[in-house]
Amino acid sequence: MIDRGVEVRAFVIENFFYGAKDAQLGEEDSLIRLGIIDSTGVLELVNFLEDKFGIVIKDDELIPANLDSIVKIVNFLDCKLLMGLSETSP
């Protein structure tokens, strides 16, 4: 089973902390409020999520409730992936 949280966290650290091994990032830390990502960073994150997990993120889903922390991102991914499965089920 894939640990989405580990993959998302690794992406954030690699791309926004420039791979710093000692990056301090809590699972519920606000990526926006702490200045870790800005609007361009959100687009990079969305591109990663769409490519890595095969989802499509709509413009109206680009909100902090979905993308502002590792926990929120993973919950959002879980919902998107579950919806994708239900849309393809008979």
C-alpha positions in Angstrom: 0.0 0.0 0.0 1.2 3.5 -0.9 1.7 5.9 2.0 0.5 9.1 0.3 1.6 11.2 3.2 5.2 10.1 2.9 5.2 10.8 -0.9 3.5 14.3 -0.5 5.9 15.2 2.4 8.9 14.1 0.3 7.7 16.3 -2.6 7.2 19.3 -0.4 10.6 18.9 1.3 12.4 18.3 -2.0 10.8 21.2 -3.8 10.1 23.8 -1.2 12.8 23.1 1.4 15.3 22.2 -1.4 15.8 18.8 0.0 17.0 19.9 3.5 17.3 16.7 5.6 16.5 18.7 8.8 13.3 20.3 7.5 10.8 20.7 10.3 7.3 20.2 8.9 4.5 18.9 11.0 1.6 17.0 9.4 -0.8 19.8 10.2 1.5 22.8 9.6 -0.1 25.3 7.3 2.0 25.4 4.1 0.6 28.8 3.1 0.6 30.6 6.5 4.1 29.5 7.2 5.2 30.8 3.7 6.3 27.3 2.6 4.4 27.6 -0.7 2.9 30.5 -2.5 0.5 30.6 -5.5 3.2 29.3 -7.9 4.0 26.6 -5.3 0.4 25.6 -5.2 0.5 25.1 -9.0 3.6 22.9 -8.7 1.9 20.9 -5.9 -1.2 20.4 -8.1 0.9 19.3 -11.0 2.7 16.8 -8.9 -0.6 15.4 -7.4 -2.2 15.1 -10.8 0.8 13.4 -12.4 1.6 11.1 -9.4 -1.9 10.0 -8.5 -3.7 10.3 -11.8 -6.3 12.7 -10.6 -7.7 16.0 -12.0 -8.0 18.9 -9.6 -10.6 21.4 -10.6 -10.2 25.2 -10.1 -12.8 25.3 -7.4 -10.9 22.6 -5.5 -7.8 24.9 -5.2 -8.6 26.0 -1.7 -6.7 25.8 1.7 -9.2 23.2 3.0 -7.7 20.8 0.4 -4.1 21.8 0.0 -2.8 23.7 3.1 -1.1 20.9 5.0 0.1 17.3 4.5 -3.0 16.0 6.4 -5.4 18.0 4.3 -3.7 17.0 1.0 -3.8 13.3 1.9 -7.5 13.6 2.9 -8.2 15.4 -0.3 -6.3 12.7 -2.3 -8.2 9.9 -0.5 -11.5 11.5 -1.5 -10.5 12.1 -5.1 -9.2 8.6 -5.5 -12.3 7.1 -3.9 -14.5 9.2 -6.2 -12.5 8.0 -9.2 -13.1 4.4 -8.2 -16.8 4.9 -7.7 -17.1 6.7 -11.0 -15.7 3.7 -12.9 -17.6 1.1 -10.9 -20.8 -0.3 -12.5 
